[in-house]
Amino acid sequence: MIRILLHGYEPKEKPDARFYEAMRQLSAIGNNINQLAVKANTLGFIDTPMLKAEALRWHKFQADIEAVFLRPGESNLKWQ
């Protein structure tokens, strides 16, 4: 910790559970896409329904991540 500070870096707080769940989902999607690639190389064709399902899953995941981590939330501030 002290070495990090001496080198001019500020440590970040440990991410909350949402981060780890998002990383788990991302890993699962990546594994499924890898399985599709292996299957395509082995058999010479692409499993189109599975590919479409994983593409939809990826787009939903991306939208969820944007909603949770990037879009501004409601403010409790009162404007006068």
N, CA, C and O of each residue as an XYZ file, in Angstrom:
320
protein
N       0.823     -1.187      0.000
C       0.000      0.000      0.000
C       0.871      1.256      0.000
O       0.618      2.184     -0.768
N       1.885      1.289      0.849
C       2.742      2.463      0.935
C       3.514      2.653     -0.368
O       3.688      3.783     -0.822
N       3.974      1.566     -0.970
C       4.696      1.666     -2.247
C       3.803      2.282     -3.324
O       4.259      3.091     -4.132
N       2.547      1.897     -3.326
C       1.612      2.450     -4.303
C       1.510      3.962     -4.122
O       1.563      4.711     -5.097
N       1.364      4.408     -2.883
C       1.250      5.835     -2.601
C       2.532      6.578     -2.954
O       2.480      7.684     -3.493
N       3.688      5.975     -2.653
C       4.970      6.606     -2.955
C       5.192      6.765     -4.457
O       5.882      7.689     -4.887
N       4.624      5.889     -5.240
C       4.767      5.983     -6.692
C       3.712      6.893     -7.320
O       3.603      6.969     -8.544
N       2.950      7.571     -6.495
C       1.995      8.554     -6.989
C       0.643      7.993     -7.399
O      -0.111      8.652     -8.115
N       0.332      6.794     -6.956
C      -0.963      6.193     -7.285
C      -1.857      6.185     -6.062
O      -1.398      6.040     -4.929
N      -3.135      6.342     -6.320
C      -4.101      6.286     -5.240
C      -4.877      4.977     -5.359
O      -5.502      4.730     -6.391
N      -4.850      4.132     -4.327
C      -5.585      2.869     -4.418
C      -7.085      3.102     -4.527
O      -7.626      4.060     -3.977
N      -7.727      2.218     -5.236
C      -9.177      2.309     -5.393
C      -9.863      1.428     -4.360
O      -9.286      0.464     -3.855
N     -11.091      1.777     -4.063
C     -11.875      0.955     -3.149
C     -12.220     -0.366     -3.822
O     -12.285     -0.461     -5.048
N     -12.440     -1.377     -3.001
C     -12.845     -2.677     -3.533
C     -14.217     -2.531     -4.176
O     -15.128     -1.960     -3.577
N     -14.371     -3.052     -5.414
C     -15.678     -2.953     -6.075
C     -16.754     -3.700     -5.294
O     -16.470     -4.641     -4.552
N     -17.994     -3.256     -5.480
C     -19.087     -3.926     -4.791
C     -19.474     -5.210     -5.531
O     -18.883     -5.548     -6.556
N     -20.455     -5.905     -5.008
C     -20.862     -7.214     -5.541
C     -21.367     -7.120     -6.979
O     -21.242     -8.076     -7.744
N     -21.935     -5.975     -7.349
C     -22.428     -5.819     -8.727
C     -21.309     -5.977     -9.743
O     -21.506     -6.561    -10.808
N     -20.133     -5.456     -9.411
C     -18.985     -5.573    -10.311
C     -18.620     -7.032    -10.538
O     -18.402     -7.449    -11.676
N     -18.554     -7.800     -9.477
C     -18.156     -9.204     -9.594
C     -19.215    -10.023    -10.329
O     -18.877    -10.959    -11.055
N     -20.475     -9.687    -10.152
C     -21.541    -10.361    -10.889
C     -21.438    -10.023    -12.373
O     -21.618    -10.893    -13.225
N     -21.150     -8.770    -12.681
C     -20.990     -8.363    -14.078
C     -19.816     -9.098    -14.717
O     -19.910     -9.531    -15.866
N     -18.713     -9.242    -13.988
C     -17.549     -9.955    -14.520
C     -17.861    -11.433    -14.726
O     -17.367    -12.041    -15.675
N     -18.670    -12.015    -13.853
C     -19.071    -13.417    -14.010
C     -19.908    -13.587    -15.269
O     -19.714    -14.536    -16.029
N     -20.837    -12.665    -15.485
C     -21.673    -12.724    -16.681
C     -20.837    -12.538    -17.947
O     -21.036    -13.243    -18.936
N     -19.919    -11.603    -17.912
C     -19.052    -11.375    -19.059
C     -18.220    -12.616    -19.371
O     -18.042    -12.970    -20.537
N     -17.717    -13.269    -18.345
C     -16.945    -14.496    -18.528
C     -17.798    -15.598    -19.146
O     -17.332    -16.322    -20.026
N     -19.039    -15.730    -18.695
C     -19.932    -16.761    -19.236
C     -20.224    -16.507    -20.715
O     -20.241    -17.441    -21.517
N     -20.452    -15.254    -21.072
C     -20.703    -14.915    -22.470
C     -19.463    -15.231    -23.307
O     -19.570    -15.800    -24.393
N     -18.304    -14.866    -22.805
C     -17.053    -15.153    -23.514
C     -16.837    -16.645    -23.710
O     -16.406    -17.076    -24.780
N     -17.133    -17.433    -22.689
C     -16.990    -18.891    -22.802
C     -17.929    -19.446    -23.870
O     -17.534    -20.307    -24.656
N     -19.159    -18.963    -23.902
C     -20.111    -19.437    -24.910
C     -19.674    -19.058    -26.320
O     -19.813    -19.857    -27.246
N     -19.156    -17.867    -26.491
C     -18.672    -17.451    -27.809
C     -17.467    -18.301    -28.215
O     -17.336    -18.669    -29.383
N     -16.599    -18.612    -27.270
C     -15.461    -19.489    -27.570
C     -15.944    -20.876    -27.994
O     -15.399    -21.460    -28.930
N     -16.962    -21.405    -27.313
C     -17.517    -22.706    -27.697
C     -18.092    -22.661    -29.107
O     -17.958    -23.623    -29.864
N     -18.729    -21.554    -29.463
C     -19.246    -21.398    -30.821
C     -18.111    -21.429    -31.847
O     -18.235    -22.055    -32.900
N     -17.011    -20.752    -31.532
C     -15.871    -20.719    -32.456
C     -15.266    -22.106    -32.621
O     -14.941    -22.511    -33.738
N     -15.111    -22.841    -31.516
C     -14.569    -24.198    -31.586
C     -15.475    -25.088    -32.430
O     -15.002    -25.840    -33.281
N     -16.774    -24.996    -32.190
C     -17.743    -25.799    -32.934
C     -17.698    -25.452    -34.424
O     -17.740    -26.343    -35.273
N     -17.611    -24.161    -34.738
C     -17.568    -23.729    -36.134
C     -16.311    -24.268    -36.822
O     -16.371    -24.713    -37.968
N     -15.178    -24.229    -36.123
C     -13.931    -24.728    -36.712
C     -13.944    -26.242    -36.868
O     -13.439    -26.769    -37.859
N     -14.513    -26.936    -35.905
C     -14.530    -28.399    -35.933
C     -15.511    -28.940    -36.965
O     -15.172    -29.828    -37.747
N     -16.717    -28.407    -36.963
C     -17.777    -28.954    -37.804
C     -17.941    -28.230    -39.141
O     -18.592    -28.738    -40.054
N     -17.351    -27.050    -39.246
C     -17.439    -26.313    -40.498
C     -18.722    -25.522    -40.670
O     -19.028    -25.086    -41.779
N     -19.480    -25.327    -39.602
C     -20.677    -24.480    -39.687
C     -20.905    -23.796    -38.353
O     -20.370    -24.209    -37.324
N     -21.710    -22.743    -38.389
C     -22.003    -21.958    -37.185
C     -23.391    -22.303    -36.680
O     -24.338    -22.401    -37.460
N     -23.509    -22.486    -35.377
C     -24.798    -22.726    -34.727
C     -25.524    -21.376    -34.650
O     -25.387    -20.644    -33.671
N     -26.289    -21.063    -35.684
C     -26.932    -19.754    -35.807
C     -27.855    -19.414    -34.642
O     -27.789    -18.292    -34.141
N     -28.721    -20.335    -34.182
C     -29.581    -19.972    -33.041
C     -28.776    -19.624    -31.785
O     -29.112    -18.680    -31.071
N     -27.725    -20.382    -31.521
C     -26.913    -20.096    -30.339
C     -26.170    -18.772    -30.509
O     -26.046    -17.998    -29.560
N     -25.678    -18.518    -31.719
C     -24.984    -17.257    -31.982
C     -25.924    -16.071    -31.778
O     -25.540    -15.074    -31.165
N     -27.146    -16.172    -32.285
C     -28.130    -15.094    -32.098
C     -28.456    -14.901    -30.619
O     -28.569    -13.771    -30.145
N     -28.605    -16.000    -29.899
C     -28.917    -15.915    -28.468
C     -27.784    -15.229    -27.704
O     -28.039    -14.393    -26.837
N     -26.543    -15.577    -28.019
C     -25.402    -14.961    -27.331
C     -25.241    -13.502    -27.723
O     -24.841    -12.682    -26.897
N     -25.551    -13.161    -28.987
C     -25.490    -11.760    -29.409
C     -26.526    -10.931    -28.646
O     -26.233     -9.827    -28.189
N     -27.737    -11.472    -28.515
C     -28.771    -10.771    -27.737
C     -28.364    -10.651    -26.273
O     -28.568     -9.612    -25.647
N     -27.786    -11.723    -25.732
C     -27.333    -11.703    -24.339
C     -26.251    -10.645    -24.149
O     -26.239     -9.945    -23.136
N     -25.340    -10.523    -25.116
C     -24.269     -9.526    -25.043
C     -24.861     -8.113    -25.073
O     -24.455     -7.261    -24.283
N     -25.817     -7.856    -25.978
C     -26.409     -6.528    -26.074
C     -27.169     -6.165    -24.801
O     -27.121     -5.015    -24.364
N     -27.867     -7.123    -24.202
C     -28.569     -6.872    -22.947
C     -27.571     -6.582    -21.828
O     -27.772     -5.667    -21.029
N     -26.504     -7.361    -21.778
C     -25.458     -7.161    -20.781
C     -24.868     -5.757    -20.916
O     -24.690     -5.053    -19.922
N     -24.568     -5.358    -22.145
C     -23.994     -4.047    -22.385
C     -24.943     -2.939    -21.922
O     -24.513     -1.984    -21.276
N     -26.222     -3.063    -22.248
C     -27.210     -2.068    -21.834
C     -27.342     -2.022    -20.311
O     -27.469     -0.943    -19.732
N     -27.312     -3.184    -19.663
C     -27.403     -3.234    -18.201
C     -26.201     -2.562    -17.550
O     -26.352     -1.823    -16.577
N     -25.013     -2.815    -18.080
C     -23.798     -2.205    -17.522
C     -23.858     -0.684    -17.678
O     -23.519      0.055    -16.755
N     -24.291     -0.229    -18.848
C     -24.426      1.219    -19.054
C     -25.414      1.819    -18.067
O     -25.169      2.889    -17.510
N     -26.529      1.135    -17.851
C     -27.551      1.657    -16.937
C     -27.043      1.725    -15.501
O     -27.317      2.690    -14.788
N     -26.307      0.708    -15.080
C     -25.861      0.649    -13.687
C     -24.661      1.550    -13.425
O     -24.617      2.236    -12.403
N     -23.690      1.558    -14.330
C     -22.425      2.228    -14.038
C     -22.204      3.549    -14.772
O     -21.352      4.331    -14.349
N     -22.931      3.830    -15.848
C     -22.619      5.011    -16.639
C     -23.707      6.077    -16.653
O     -23.397      7.269    -16.661
N     -24.957      5.679    -16.656
C     -26.026      6.669    -16.728
C     -26.207      7.373    -15.393
O     -26.120      6.749    -14.335
N     -26.457      8.667    -15.449
C     -26.674      9.378    -14.187
C     -27.953      8.909    -13.504
O     -28.953      8.605    -14.153
N     -27.893      8.860    -12.201
C     -29.060      8.481    -11.416
C     -29.830      9.692    -10.946
O     -29.420     10.829    -11.180
N     -30.936      9.452    -10.289
C     -31.728     10.551     -9.735
C     -30.964     11.220     -8.611
O     -30.290     10.566     -7.815
N     -31.083     12.501     -8.565
C     -30.418     13.279     -7.539
C     -31.407     13.626     -6.437
O     -32.584     13.883     -6.690
N     -30.905     13.628     -5.214
C     -31.726     14.045     -4.079
C     -31.578     15.535     -3.790
O     -32.160     16.056     -2.839
N     -30.786     16.216     -4.631
C     -30.589     17.643     -4.425
C     -31.845     18.410     -4.798
O     -32.518     18.078     -5.773
N     -32.151     19.422     -4.031
C     -33.315     20.276     -4.300
C     -32.826     21.583     -4.891
O     -31.984     22.258     -4.300
N     -33.349     21.945     -6.055
C     -32.977     23.203     -6.689
C     -33.834     24.313     -6.135
O     -35.040     24.148     -5.956
N     -33.222     25.431     -5.867
C     -33.958     26.562     -5.313
C     -34.180     27.630     -6.330
O     -34.787     28.657     -6.026
